[in-house]
Amino acid sequence: VAGAVQFARGALVDLAAPDGAQPGLVVANPPYGARLGAVEGLPRLYADLGQALRRGFPGWRAAVLSGDPGLAQRLGAERPQRHALFNGALPCTLFCWQVPEAASDGSPWARAAARVSAAADGAPMFADRLRKNLRRLERWARREGIGCYRLYDADLPEYALAVDLYATADGVCAHVQEYAPPRNVDPARAAARRAAALGEIPAVLGIGPDAVSYRLRERQRGLAQYQKLEAPSAFHEVREGACRLLVNFDAYLDTGLFLDHRPTRLLLGRLAAGRRFLNLFAYTGTATVHAAVGGAAATTSVDLSATYLEWAGRNLALNGCAGPQHELVRADCLDWLAQARRDGRRYGLVFVDPPTFSNSKRTEQDFEVQRDHVRLLGDAAALLEDDGVLLFSTNFRRFRLDQAALGGLAIEEISRQTVPEDFRRSPRIHRCWRITRGG
């Protein structure tokens, strides 16, 4: 097809139909943020593309493939047809429309451009807040020997992001999570603010754009928050206290390390010496690592996910704690507890941090922390040695502990002691209780 295909390299501002060509079809597949390196310039890129199409291809048909509907609005297309497609594993939309013969200042593009420009005007305010938080928290983190912490958590309503810093063996990385905007927020405005914020983050932190990872957080059900994403998978080593831990910024919605539980993990490490430790809903085993490094005689980590148990095994091995005394069990925690009671197992320290809701094809019934916590805690406490300690935590904000139904147990809420300095803006990030026998 060499005679039918021509390749040319040029600037977007010079884009135009060939001289004398009859109106036809012009197709574009611009970047849309799957790679973070140039995301801060994407709203302007889309606006420039829309302008180039109107200027250089009047009367033509246009088709643009994009994975971000908010960015696509910057094209200024009037009533485009939308076709849902996939670019590899990425959900996308193909926007098709007729390029008008001429565009006035009152065109949809002009109105969208005005909205986006107004939305981006607040980026310096976001950058100022980042700098202020960095000055305060960097001193605290250095004093406490903390390498991973939350820098920003939707401090400004217009920038509903969480920005976490990770000091990895390869350098500082920023993990950015955007809270999904309400339906009444203009997608173009939200896209502009996101792009502006992502452009400010590397500048304020003094890191490269490739050291910034981004995830959109939406309400999840069941095990959806633990599902692997179609993205390159690379593990990075970080330190927490005396422990070495592996995090992943690309493959999953969460990194494998819940930063708000840092004080809880450190507490478990202090309590673990000489005890048998049980970690229910173990996830990537970070609490188990703290217990093992803290001198636990043996550990048992129970989770339904083989992927996360393998990750937990890697975390243990990284700290020289692999071996038969560190047991990794793939099972439904409620079923496993029932069998453990029959087997007469006993533990001196137990950590229970269940999800708010979970369902799986491997279990007969769903799990809901509010509905099922009495059974869960009763069965877990039954495994405690006489002087044993159980720490229970939940991030369900409407949770109510049914203390009356847990008679015979001494229960003390320790939430204030377990919420760290970098989460003080969100004191309800989790709640935590210390439970012992014989209350």
Buried (B, 14 or more C-beta within 10 A) or exposed (E): EEEEEEEEEEEEEEBEBEEEEEBEEBEBEBBBBBEBEBBBEBBBBBBBBBBBBBBBBBEBBBBBBBBBBBBBBBBBBEEBEEEEEEBEEEEBBBBBBBBBEEBEEEBBBBEBBEBBEEBBEBBEEBBEBBEEBBEEBBEEBEEEEBBBBBBBBBBBEBBBBBBBBBBBEEEBBBBBBBBEBEEEBBBBBBBBBBBBBBBBBBEBBEBEBEBBBBBEBEEBEBBEBBEEEEBEEEBBBBBBBEBBBBBBBBBBBBBBBBBBBBBBBBBBBEBBEEBBBBBBBBBBBBBBBBBBBBEBBBBBBBBBBEBBBBBBBBBBBBBEBBEEEBEBBBBBBBBBBBEBEEEEBBBBBBBBBBBBBBBBEEBEEEBBBBEBBBEBBBBBBBBBBEEBBBBBBBBBEEEEBEBEEBEEBEBEBBBEEBBBBBBEEBEEBBBBBBBBBEE
